[in-house]
Amino acid sequence: MKLLSMVTIAVLCLAFGQAAAAQPAEPAPPRLRAAGVLDGPDPAQMETAPALGFGAVNPGLNLPADFKLGAPSSVAFDKGGHLFVFNRGQHPLVEFDAHGAFVRSFGEGQFVRPHGMRIDPNGNIWLTDVGGHTVTKMSPSGEVLLTLGTKGQSGNWDESAGTRLLFEPCDLAFAPNGDVFVVEGHGRGEGRVLKFDKSGKFLKSWGSNGKGEGQFDQPHSLIVRDGLLYVADRENRRVQIFDLDGKFVRMWKFAGLPCGLLNGPDGQLYLTSGFSGQILRLDANGKPVAAMGQPGPGFADFGEAHYMAIAPSGDIYVADTINQVLHRYAKR
């Protein structure tokens, strides 16, 4: 597939809350040249399912003058309906109210390459830095409460050797009792899952690089659902399912690259499918029962459907690291 080097003018305009007809004062940012990025649909990498029933709309975010978002990596909503965007710009964490008004930015200078974000039941914000090799827990006010790993140092977590390092942590999930699961290994590090208690005490880990059960090739996301741990094993094009002690249960295969798993507020299970540019709603057996999206540089298209969140209104927001925009989709 031919790679496109520029996003369209419309993408840049709408990403910053401007009208589609407005002309930006600056050229559009270049579309990132990552291996596997598609310039159009590839049926061999896409699932076939009924339409999800959403259409692209203006994100409606009001940013201060001269304030720019970097490439959005992850997105989440707190219990109050505020939107948080974790991005790869000078202001890595940006908060908006329920109407899209800018509230604040924070986390400046703390992250190397922002990646995943989750908000726990107490409103604490957990962030993974795939380039800095850390997981950070922040209070709702932005105070750092806990850091796993050491910024700028990659390595293995080995309690017997007194080595407490991470290697490319991508995402995290919470068990009902407060335990925290972290998945790491974004291409250079070994793919594995690490389990901590709610205070950050290491409990266990499992996994290695490979294609067998319990092995991974760039595990990218994970969630806890109905007492099981679901891991998006991206380059192996599957989701592996374990019990909460790491025992393999089963797996689901996909045509595309599973990137982001989400327990939706409607009780449904969702999956973002990376460069194949799809949002999938899955049934209890991992079968896509509804789908939306395609790859490309257009306003409604994905460079990479990275991570997603669903607003209290039901609108779907998707962080796109390649087209460098935050997409918003509303029910038709």
TIDOLO-368733 format. One line per field, with one value per residue (C-alpha): residue number from 1; residue in three letters; x, y, z. Coordinates in steps of 0.05 Angstrom, whole numbers. Example, Ala and Ser with C-alpha at 12.3 -4.5 7.8 and 13.67 -1.06 7.14 Angstrom:
! TIDOLO-368733
marvo = (1; 2)
nulo = (ALA; SER)
c1 = (246; 273)
c2 = (-90; -21)
c3 = (156; 143)
***
This chain:
! TIDOLO-368733
marvo = (1; 2; 3; 4; 5; 6; 7; 8; 9; 10; 11; 12; 13; 14; 15; 16; 17; 18; 19; 20; 21; 22; 23; 24; 25; 26; 27; 28; 29; 30; 31; 32; 33; 34; 35; 36; 37; 38; 39; 40; 41; 42; 43; 44; 45; 46; 47; 48; 49; 50; 51; 52; 53; 54; 55; 56; 57; 58; 59; 60; 61; 62; 63; 64; 65; 66; 67; 68; 69; 70; 71; 72; 73; 74; 75; 76; 77; 78; 79; 80; 81; 82; 83; 84; 85; 86; 87; 88; 89; 90; 91; 92; 93; 94; 95; 96; 97; 98; 99; 100; 101; 102; 103; 104; 105; 106; 107; 108; 109; 110; 111; 112; 113; 114; 115; 116; 117; 118; 119; 120; 121; 122; 123; 124; 125; 126; 127; 128; 129; 130; 131; 132; 133; 134; 135; 136; 137; 138; 139; 140; 141; 142; 143; 144; 145; 146; 147; 148; 149; 150; 151; 152; 153; 154; 155; 156; 157; 158; 159; 160; 161; 162; 163; 164; 165; 166; 167; 168; 169; 170; 171; 172; 173; 174; 175; 176; 177; 178; 179; 180; 181; 182; 183; 184; 185; 186; 187; 188; 189; 190; 191; 192; 193; 194; 195; 196; 197; 198; 199; 200; 201; 202; 203; 204; 205; 206; 207; 208; 209; 210; 211; 212; 213; 214; 215; 216; 217; 218; 219; 220; 221; 222; 223; 224; 225; 226; 227; 228; 229; 230; 231; 232; 233; 234; 235; 236; 237; 238; 239; 240; 241; 242; 243; 244; 245; 246; 247; 248; 249; 250; 251; 252; 253; 254; 255; 256; 257; 258; 259; 260; 261; 262; 263; 264; 265; 266; 267; 268; 269; 270; 271; 272; 273; 274; 275; 276; 277; 278; 279; 280; 281; 282; 283; 284; 285; 286; 287; 288; 289; 290; 291; 292; 293; 294; 295; 296; 297; 298; 299; 300; 301; 302; 303; 304; 305; 306; 307; 308; 309; 310; 311; 312; 313; 314; 315; 316; 317; 318; 319; 320; 321; 322; 323; 324; 325; 326; 327; 328; 329; 330; 331; 332)
nulo = (MET; LYS; LEU; LEU; SER; MET; VAL; THR; ILE; ALA; VAL; LEU; CYS; LEU; ALA; PHE; GLY; GLN; ALA; ALA; ALA; ALA; GLN; PRO; ALA; GLU; PRO; ALA; PRO; PRO; ARG; LEU; ARG; ALA; ALA; GLY; VAL; LEU; ASP; GLY; PRO; ASP; PRO; ALA; GLN; MET; GLU; THR; ALA; PRO; ALA; LEU; GLY; PHE; GLY; ALA; VAL; ASN; PRO; GLY; LEU; ASN; LEU; PRO; ALA; ASP; PHE; LYS; LEU; GLY; ALA; PRO; SER; SER; VAL; ALA; PHE; ASP; LYS; GLY; GLY; HIS; LEU; PHE; VAL; PHE; ASN; ARG; GLY; GLN; HIS; PRO; LEU; VAL; GLU; PHE; ASP; ALA; HIS; GLY; ALA; PHE; VAL; ARG; SER; PHE; GLY; GLU; GLY; GLN; PHE; VAL; ARG; PRO; HIS; GLY; MET; ARG; ILE; ASP; PRO; ASN; GLY; ASN; ILE; TRP; LEU; THR; ASP; VAL; GLY; GLY; HIS; THR; VAL; THR; LYS; MET; SER; PRO; SER; GLY; GLU; VAL; LEU; LEU; THR; LEU; GLY; THR; LYS; GLY; GLN; SER; GLY; ASN; TRP; ASP; GLU; SER; ALA; GLY; THR; ARG; LEU; LEU; PHE; GLU; PRO; CYS; ASP; LEU; ALA; PHE; ALA; PRO; ASN; GLY; ASP; VAL; PHE; VAL; VAL; GLU; GLY; HIS; GLY; ARG; GLY; GLU; GLY; ARG; VAL; LEU; LYS; PHE; ASP; LYS; SER; GLY; LYS; PHE; LEU; LYS; SER; TRP; GLY; SER; ASN; GLY; LYS; GLY; GLU; GLY; GLN; PHE; ASP; GLN; PRO; HIS; SER; LEU; ILE; VAL; ARG; ASP; GLY; LEU; LEU; TYR; VAL; ALA; ASP; ARG; GLU; ASN; ARG; ARG; VAL; GLN; ILE; PHE; ASP; LEU; ASP; GLY; LYS; PHE; VAL; ARG; MET; TRP; LYS; PHE; ALA; GLY; LEU; PRO; CYS; GLY; LEU; LEU; ASN; GLY; PRO; ASP; GLY; GLN; LEU; TYR; LEU; THR; SER; GLY; PHE; SER; GLY; GLN; ILE; LEU; ARG; LEU; ASP; ALA; ASN; GLY; LYS; PRO; VAL; ALA; ALA; MET; GLY; GLN; PRO; GLY; PRO; GLY; PHE; ALA; ASP; PHE; GLY; GLU; ALA; HIS; TYR; MET; ALA; ILE; ALA; PRO; SER; GLY; ASP; ILE; TYR; VAL; ALA; ASP; THR; ILE; ASN; GLN; VAL; LEU; HIS; ARG; TYR; ALA; LYS; ARG)
c1 = (0; 25; 38; 11; 57; 6; -61; -115; -132; -200; -168; -125; -182; -231; -179; -174; -248; -251; -304; -291; -290; -238; -168; -111; -57; -3; 9; -20; 28; 60; 27; 74; 111; 102; 109; 40; 3; -50; -76; -142; -183; -151; -206; -155; -142; -213; -271; -340; -398; -460; -449; -439; -484; -439; -415; -355; -368; -328; -290; -314; -253; -238; -163; -129; -96; -28; -41; -29; -44; 9; -10; -63; -42; -99; -165; -209; -269; -275; -339; -356; -355; -290; -247; -173; -126; -57; -15; 56; 61; 89; 27; 19; -44; -102; -169; -235; -302; -366; -377; -308; -281; -207; -197; -121; -59; -9; 47; 95; 165; 146; 139; 183; 132; 61; 22; -35; -82; -135; -175; -187; -252; -225; -211; -135; -102; -54; -7; 43; 105; 130; 193; 208; 193; 148; 77; 53; -6; -32; -87; -146; -109; -47; -3; 43; 24; 63; 115; 131; 199; 253; 248; 297; 319; 293; 301; 267; 228; 266; 252; 306; 359; 330; 317; 251; 250; 199; 211; 161; 98; 38; -26; -56; -120; -151; -179; -240; -195; -150; -94; -61; -40; 12; 29; 98; 140; 127; 177; 243; 224; 199; 124; 96; 43; 62; 15; 19; -25; -59; 1; 50; 78; 99; 61; 80; 92; 84; 98; 154; 163; 132; 68; 48; -4; 18; 70; 65; 87; 78; 21; -14; -75; -111; -176; -207; -277; -320; -261; -215; -157; -161; -95; -92; -32; -24; 26; 0; -68; -105; -133; -110; -152; -125; -150; -125; -66; -41; -69; -86; -160; -171; -156; -193; -162; -171; -153; -124; -79; -116; -94; -142; -192; -249; -304; -358; -406; -461; -431; -407; -335; -300; -234; -195; -160; -98; -76; -136; -175; -235; -275; -306; -361; -350; -397; -380; -343; -300; -341; -348; -422; -415; -358; -341; -283; -230; -157; -138; -121; -191; -232; -269; -211; -158; -83; -83; -143; -101; -144; -216; -265; -340; -369; -430; -468; -451; -404; -341; -272; -211; -138; -103; -27; -14; -64; -48; -120; -173; -233; -305; -363; -437; -496; -531)
c2 = (0; 69; 112; 182; 236; 290; 290; 329; 400; 379; 332; 386; 437; 391; 363; 432; 446; 492; 491; 444; 502; 542; 544; 530; 582; 529; 467; 402; 359; 301; 234; 189; 137; 74; 4; -24; 42; 37; 90; 55; -6; -75; -127; -181; -143; -122; -156; -161; -143; -99; -24; 3; 62; 121; 179; 226; 295; 355; 339; 406; 418; 491; 501; 565; 607; 579; 515; 451; 379; 329; 261; 233; 166; 152; 181; 171; 200; 209; 200; 273; 268; 305; 284; 270; 266; 236; 261; 267; 342; 394; 388; 312; 312; 357; 360; 385; 393; 358; 414; 411; 472; 471; 460; 451; 417; 381; 329; 374; 346; 281; 233; 210; 176; 175; 112; 84; 116; 88; 122; 78; 76; 129; 178; 168; 173; 118; 129; 87; 116; 67; 108; 126; 55; 77; 71; 133; 140; 211; 237; 273; 338; 315; 296; 237; 183; 123; 107; 37; 31; 83; 137; 126; 57; -7; -76; -134; -133; -184; -181; -233; -189; -125; -100; -63; -40; -41; -47; -10; -13; -4; -8; -29; -55; -62; -123; -115; -121; -64; -106; -74; -111; -80; -106; -90; -103; -56; -85; -83; -109; -179; -187; -202; -186; -161; -162; -113; -101; -34; -6; -24; -86; -136; -202; -242; -239; -285; -287; -285; -270; -321; -348; -402; -399; -348; -318; -250; -207; -135; -142; -75; -71; -109; -107; -146; -171; -222; -247; -257; -218; -202; -184; -155; -192; -144; -173; -243; -216; -245; -232; -281; -293; -314; -322; -270; -314; -320; -388; -389; -399; -388; -340; -303; -291; -228; -206; -140; -116; -114; -49; -25; -62; -26; -46; 2; 37; 0; -66; -83; -103; -60; -69; -18; -52; -10; 1; -35; 24; -8; -2; -69; -88; -161; -212; -258; -305; -251; -248; -178; -162; -90; -50; 20; 55; 44; 64; 127; 201; 229; 263; 200; 152; 123; 123; 80; 66; 65; 70; 91; 117; 127; 192; 194; 219; 154; 188; 149; 182; 149; 169; 165; 168; 166; 218; 256; 273; 257; 228; 235; 194; 205; 158; 168)
c3 = (0; -16; 46; 48; 75; 95; 131; 96; 114; 141; 192; 222; 224; 259; 307; 338; 340; 280; 226; 168; 119; 157; 130; 179; 188; 185; 141; 165; 205; 167; 173; 211; 169; 209; 179; 164; 157; 103; 55; 45; 65; 63; 67; 87; 152; 167; 202; 169; 214; 214; 219; 289; 271; 286; 243; 249; 279; 300; 365; 392; 436; 453; 462; 485; 432; 408; 447; 407; 421; 402; 372; 419; 448; 495; 519; 580; 617; 692; 732; 724; 648; 639; 580; 589; 529; 537; 479; 452; 454; 502; 545; 554; 595; 576; 610; 581; 614; 590; 540; 509; 545; 564; 639; 647; 623; 668; 668; 629; 626; 660; 601; 544; 499; 526; 512; 554; 605; 653; 708; 769; 810; 857; 800; 801; 733; 713; 655; 617; 586; 533; 521; 593; 618; 675; 701; 738; 784; 794; 839; 807; 822; 785; 845; 832; 881; 855; 802; 778; 743; 736; 683; 627; 650; 617; 645; 680; 745; 787; 862; 878; 846; 873; 802; 795; 723; 667; 592; 548; 590; 544; 584; 651; 682; 751; 786; 832; 894; 869; 840; 780; 717; 670; 601; 572; 511; 452; 403; 440; 509; 523; 521; 590; 642; 711; 771; 830; 889; 898; 936; 880; 912; 859; 860; 798; 723; 664; 589; 539; 466; 419; 388; 438; 493; 544; 497; 464; 406; 426; 476; 473; 519; 574; 614; 671; 655; 692; 733; 673; 643; 569; 534; 464; 434; 376; 327; 339; 317; 376; 445; 498; 560; 628; 698; 747; 767; 696; 676; 602; 587; 512; 455; 400; 331; 289; 219; 241; 298; 365; 397; 451; 494; 530; 577; 552; 600; 564; 588; 518; 500; 448; 410; 369; 311; 297; 225; 196; 224; 257; 321; 337; 386; 408; 436; 494; 447; 415; 351; 320; 321; 298; 264; 244; 208; 156; 146; 108; 116; 113; 167; 188; 174; 219; 212; 274; 318; 382; 445; 453; 506; 508; 535; 582; 520; 484; 435; 418; 421; 390; 397; 329; 335; 260; 234; 298; 315; 366; 330; 355; 330; 347; 340; 273)
***
